[in-house]
Amino acid sequence: MALSKLYNLAKVETATTGTSDLALGDAVAGFLTFAEAGVEDGDTVSYGIVDGDQREVGQGVFDSSGPTLTRATIYRSTGAGNTAKITLSGTAEVHICQAAEDMPANLAGQLPRTGDDDDAADGRLGQYISGSLATGSATILTSGAAKTVAFIDLPPGDWDVRATLILKQNASGGTPTFAFMYGALSTADNANTPVADDAIVGVGWNDNASGVPALKGIGTMPLPMGPTRVTVPAGGGDVRIYLVTLCVFMLNGGTSVSAYGKLSARSPR
């Protein structure tokens, strides 16, 4: 069921009789027509009808060409079973209202989850943005040099950002040894400029006796990060966030080390 839009001061007369859809007439004195209140063609609204001692509350779709309003869904009425359309006399009044069905969980303090496998629209609570680099396109790393793996562009607002960086040993003649593995959510491309103190992850190993890297071979090594709250100020445009890695290692032959991964952000409020 579509969500109803709410508009102020919309209350009109209707000459409709019977149980047909509503032909919307002039505004009741002191009120506005639906169009004057800002209702647009195709909008779904909740409505109330008063016709003598009869009442009906439901949801319908506005058509500006009539103008008309459908009686698509009846929430409650004084008709049969308290859910049937009332029979109109031709002198009823129709207004836009907020029905109990418009309030999530009847204000029980919880918002219902969507039942669809989709994401919130741009600019809406729950909007999801992601960027990734697949394992087949993993980027080759140079010891001691920061390297961007993926990025996302965040519009103004608050965002909870997460990432998983995966380091991969590409064996082709030797086994690398590692002194340090590091990942960051950075504001700069190919640079270690974390967006926040909790936007980093790092692990290190060192042979205290020899001072050389002590972890030998990794296969694949996942490094999860976040969530980290990132606030993009209003009025300044999008901000690009990079998933960056910096590792210190010795190749020990013809092998190489590469990185791939994913970062994502969701608008929490």
C-alpha positions in Angstrom: 0.0 0.0 0.0 1.3 3.4 -0.9 2.0 5.9 1.8 -0.4 8.8 2.1 0.7 12.4 1.7 -0.6 15.0 4.1 -1.8 18.4 3.1 -3.2 21.3 5.2 -6.7 22.9 5.1 -8.0 20.8 2.1 -11.8 20.4 2.5 -14.3 20.5 -0.3 -17.9 19.8 -1.2 -18.9 16.8 -3.4 -22.0 16.3 -5.4 -21.3 12.6 -5.8 -24.1 10.2 -4.9 -24.0 6.5 -4.1 -20.7 4.7 -3.8 -18.8 6.2 -6.8 -15.4 7.9 -6.7 -15.6 11.5 -5.5 -16.1 14.4 -7.8 -14.4 17.3 -5.9 -16.2 20.6 -5.9 -15.7 24.0 -4.3 -13.8 24.5 -1.1 -15.8 24.7 2.1 -15.9 28.2 3.5 -12.6 28.9 5.3 -10.8 26.0 3.6 -8.9 25.2 0.4 -9.5 23.0 -2.6 -7.1 20.1 -3.0 -5.2 21.9 -5.7 -4.9 25.1 -3.6 -3.6 23.0 -0.7 -0.8 21.7 -2.9 -2.1 18.2 -3.8 -0.6 17.1 -7.1 -2.0 14.8 -9.8 -1.5 11.2 -8.8 -0.9 11.9 -5.1 -2.2 9.3 -2.7 -4.0 10.8 0.3 -6.0 9.7 3.3 -9.5 11.3 3.3 -12.5 11.7 5.5 -16.1 12.1 4.4 -18.9 13.7 6.4 -22.4 13.2 5.0 -25.1 14.0 7.6 -24.6 11.3 10.3 -22.5 9.1 8.0 -18.8 8.9 8.1 -16.0 7.3 6.0 -12.2 7.3 6.3 -10.1 5.8 3.6 -7.3 6.2 1.1 -7.5 7.4 -2.5 -5.7 8.8 -5.5 -6.2 12.4 -6.6 -6.8 13.2 -10.3 -6.4 16.9 -11.1 -8.3 16.7 -14.4 -11.7 16.2 -12.7 -10.8 16.9 -10.1 -11.7 13.6 -8.6 -10.6 11.3 -5.7 -10.8 7.5 -5.8 -12.2 5.6 -2.8 -9.7 2.8 -3.3 -9.3 1.6 0.3 -11.8 2.0 3.1 -10.3 2.1 6.6 -13.4 2.6 8.6 -16.9 3.8 8.0 -20.4 3.8 9.4 -21.4 1.6 6.4 -22.0 -2.1 6.5 -19.5 -3.9 8.7 -17.8 -0.6 9.4 -15.6 -1.2 6.3 -18.1 -0.6 3.4 -18.4 2.6 1.4 -21.2 4.9 2.6 -23.9 5.8 0.2 -23.5 9.5 -0.5 -26.4 11.9 -0.7 -24.8 14.5 -3.0 -24.2 17.1 -0.2 -21.2 15.6 1.6 -17.9 17.2 2.5 -14.5 15.6 1.9 -11.3 16.5 3.6 -7.7 15.3 3.8 -6.8 13.7 7.1 -4.2 11.6 8.9 -5.6 8.1 9.5 -4.5 5.7 12.2 -3.2 3.5 9.3 -0.7 6.2 8.4 1.1 6.0 11.7 3.8 3.3 11.8 2.9 0.6 14.4 0.3 3.0 15.8 3.1 5.1 17.4 4.3 2.1 19.4 7.9 3.5 19.2 9.0 1.2 16.4 9.1 1.7 12.6 8.2 -1.4 10.5 10.9 -2.9 8.2 10.2 -2.9 4.5 9.2 -6.2 3.1 11.0 -5.6 -0.2 14.5 -6.5 -1.2 15.5 -2.9 -2.0 17.1 0.2 -0.6 15.8 3.6 0.5 15.6 6.2 -2.2 18.2 8.9 -2.5 17.9 11.5 0.2 15.8 9.1 2.4 16.6 7.6 5.8 18.3 4.3 5.2 19.9 5.2 1.8 22.7 2.8 0.9 25.8 3.5 -1.1 28.6 1.1 -1.9 31.8 0.7 -3.9 34.0 -2.3 -4.4 36.9 -3.9 -6.2 36.5 -7.6 -7.0 39.1 -10.2 -6.4 39.7 -10.6 -10.1 40.7 -6.9 -10.4 42.7 -6.7 -7.2 45.3 -4.0 -7.2 49.0 -4.8 -6.8 50.7 -3.2 -3.8 54.1 -1.7 -3.3 55.6 -2.1 0.2 55.4 1.1 2.2 53.1 2.9 -0.4 49.5 3.8 0.3 47.1 2.5 -2.3 43.4 3.1 -3.0 41.2 0.0 -3.3 37.7 1.5 -3.7 35.8 4.7 -3.1 32.3 6.0 -2.6 30.8 9.5 -2.9 28.6 10.6 0.0 26.1 13.5 -0.3 25.4 15.8 2.7 24.2 14.1 5.8 25.2 11.6 8.5 26.6 8.2 7.3 27.7 5.0 9.0 30.6 3.7 6.9 31.9 0.2 6.9 34.6 -1.6 4.9 36.3 -4.9 4.4 39.8 -4.8 3.0 41.2 -8.1 1.8 44.9 -8.6 1.2 46.0 -11.5 -1.0 49.3 -13.2 -1.5 49.9 -14.1 -5.2 52.4 -16.9 -5.0 54.6 -17.3 -8.1 58.1 -18.0 -6.9 58.3 -17.0 -3.2 56.5 -16.4 0.0 56.2 -12.8 1.3 56.8 -11.8 4.9 54.9 -9.0 6.5 55.8 -6.4 9.1 52.6 -4.4 8.9 49.2 -4.4 7.4 47.0 -1.3 7.5 43.7 -0.1 6.2 41.9 3.2 6.5 38.8 5.1 5.4 40.6 8.1 4.0 39.6 11.5 2.6 42.5 11.4 0.1 43.3 9.2 -2.8 46.3 6.9 -2.4 47.0 8.5 1.0 46.7 7.7 4.7 44.3 10.5 5.7 41.7 8.8 8.0 38.3 10.4 8.3 38.2 9.6 12.0 40.3 8.0 14.8 38.2 4.8 14.5 38.4 4.7 10.7 41.6 2.6 10.7 42.7 -1.0 11.3 46.2 -2.2 11.5 48.2 -5.3 12.6 51.9 -5.7 12.8 54.6 -8.3 13.4 58.3 -8.0 13.9 61.1 -10.2 14.9 62.6 -8.4 17.8 65.9 -10.1 17.4 66.5 -9.4 13.7 64.2 -6.5 13.1 62.7 -8.1 10.0 59.1 -8.9 9.1 58.0 -12.0 11.1 54.7 -13.0 9.5 55.3 -15.4 6.6 52.6 -15.9 4.1 49.0 -14.9 4.3 47.0 -16.5 1.6 44.2 -14.0 2.0 43.8 -11.7 5.0 40.5 -9.8 5.7 40.7 -6.6 7.7 37.2 -5.3 8.6 36.6 -1.6 9.5 33.8 0.4 11.0 31.1 1.4 11.4 32.5 4.9 11.5 30.2 7.9 11.6 31.0 10.4 8.8 29.1 13.7 8.6 29.1 15.6 5.3 28.1 19.3 5.8 25.1 20.6 4.0 25.8 23.0 1.1 29.2 21.7 0.3 28.5 19.0 -2.2 29.5 15.3 -2.1 32.6 14.0 -0.3 34.6 11.1 -1.6 35.7 8.5 0.9 38.5 6.1 -0.1 39.3 2.6 1.2 43.1 2.8 1.4 45.7 0.2 2.4 49.4 0.5 3.3 51.5 -2.6 3.9 55.1 -3.2 4.7 56.4 -6.5 3.4 59.3 -8.4 1.7 58.4 -10.3 -1.4 61.2 -12.9 -1.1 61.0 -13.9 -4.8 58.7 -13.4 -7.7 55.5 -13.3 -5.7 53.3 -10.2 -5.3 50.8 -8.8 -2.8 47.4 -7.4 -3.9 44.3 -5.9 -2.3 40.6 -5.8 -3.0 37.5 -5.1 -1.0 34.3 -3.2 -0.4 33.1 -0.1 1.5 29.6 0.9 2.1 27.6 3.6 3.8 24.0 3.9 5.1 22.2 7.0 6.3 21.1 6.3 9.9 19.1 9.5 10.5 
